Amino acid sequence: MKQTVETVKKINQLEDHYCHRCLIKKTLRSESKTKAHAYCISKCSIGLQIKQWGNNLQ
């Protein structure tokens, strides 16, 4: 359980620090939420880290 909490904290820290101010995400999101999501989970280095941490939760 402790590891799960730490993982969620790391994901939140990455998202707060990088994703909320990301101009690429903001631009793509104005076109389509799906495009922004696809970019984040397949091409963005931070998004890939978040995805990896998320996979550890499963």
C-alpha positions, -999 to 999 in steps of 0.1 A, spaced: 0 0 0 28 24 9 44 18 -25 11 26 -42 8 59 -24 44 68 -33 38 60 -69 7 82 -71 26 110 -55 54 107 -81 28 107 -109 11 138 -94 44 156 -90 54 150 -126 20 161 -139 19 192 -117 55 202 -127 54 195 -164 19 188 -178 -1 217 -166 22 242 -183 28 222 -215 22 243 -246 21 212 -269 -6 196 -248 -25 229 -246 -23 233 -284 -33 197 -292 -61 198 -267 -77 228 -284 -78 207 -316 -88 174 -300 -85 158 -265 -77 125 -282 -48 140 -301 -34 155 -269 -38 122 -250 -22 102 -279 8 125 -280 13 124 -242 13 87 -239 33 79 -270 57 107 -277 62 129 -247 91 118 -224 72 129 -193 40 112 -205 59 80 -210 73 82 -175 38 87 -161 25 58 -182 53 36 -168 46 46 -132 9 40 -139 16 5 -152 34 -2 -119 1 4 -101 -16 -25 -119 
